[in-house]
Amino acid sequence: MTSTRPPIACSPLTLRGRRGRSVGGTAEFWLKACLSLQAAVTCQNERVKQLPPGIPPANSAKWHSRRWWDGLGYIRARSLTNPSWQRDVHWLIQVAVGQQPHMPAEEQAHYNAILATLRRYPRTANGTLDADAAWDEVLATIDELSLDRHARHLAAVKAAISDTTHNQ
């Protein structure tokens, strides 16, 4: 069955919406919009604090077992390092509060610091209203927890190896 409707004439610069209506904007408008979006993504990419040495990158196979004993570190590597991740502070607070009661006493100070930085976001420790600097502080506190966990894990593995060799 062929349609009796004439085809919609559409030049390459005319955008059509869902119902075939023209979406406003000149070619210059769309070019400026694309360039500003590209600039925003580039700037956002530069602002993300990278993972410190000692924390595996997001695509590392080490996270297959480590994510169970370093949940916040896993979230940090997989989501918070991604520049397009929306800063959902309330969700991150819920995750940290949910994990805090199950953590050993030596990690409670780290969790308190993480929750303090999340609750004052977008303010920095010195009270300045700067969302990017405050976000870097949040990431730094999560990194400190992850690095401390990693150091304790390595110490426990080393102790277990030395106990095994002494018992043989």
Rosetta blueprint (number, residue, H / E / L):
1 M L
2 T L
3 S L
4 T L
5 R L
6 P L
7 P L
8 I L
9 A L
10 C L
11 S L
12 P L
13 L L
14 T L
15 L E
16 R E
17 G L
18 R L
19 R L
20 G L
21 R L
22 S E
23 V E
24 G L
25 G L
26 T L
27 A H
28 E H
29 F H
30 W H
31 L H
32 K H
33 A H
34 C H
35 L H
36 S H
37 L H
38 Q H
39 A H
40 A H
41 V H
42 T H
43 C H
44 Q H
45 N H
46 E H
47 R H
48 V L
49 K L
50 Q L
51 L L
52 P L
53 P L
54 G L
55 I L
56 P L
57 P L
58 A L
59 N L
60 S L
61 A L
62 K L
63 W H
64 H H
65 S H
66 R H
67 R H
68 W H
69 W H
70 D L
71 G H
72 L H
73 G H
74 Y H
75 I H
76 R H
77 A H
78 R H
79 S H
80 L H
81 T L
82 N L
83 P L
84 S L
85 W L
86 Q L
87 R L
88 D L
89 V H
90 H H
91 W H
92 L H
93 I H
94 Q H
95 V H
96 A H
97 V H
98 G H
99 Q H
100 Q H
101 P H
102 H H
103 M L
104 P L
105 A H
106 E H
107 E H
108 Q H
109 A H
110 H H
111 Y H
112 N H
113 A H
114 I H
115 L H
116 A H
117 T H
118 L H
119 R H
120 R H
121 Y L
122 P L
123 R E
124 T L
125 A L
126 N L
127 G L
128 T L
129 L E
130 D L
131 A H
132 D H
133 A H
134 A H
135 W H
136 D H
137 E H
138 V H
139 L H
140 A H
141 T H
142 I H
143 D H
144 E H
145 L H
146 S H
147 L H
148 D H
149 R H
150 H H
151 A H
152 R H
153 H H
154 L H
155 A H
156 A H
157 V H
158 K H
159 A H
160 A H
161 I H
162 S H
163 D H
164 T H
165 T H
166 H H
167 N H
168 Q L
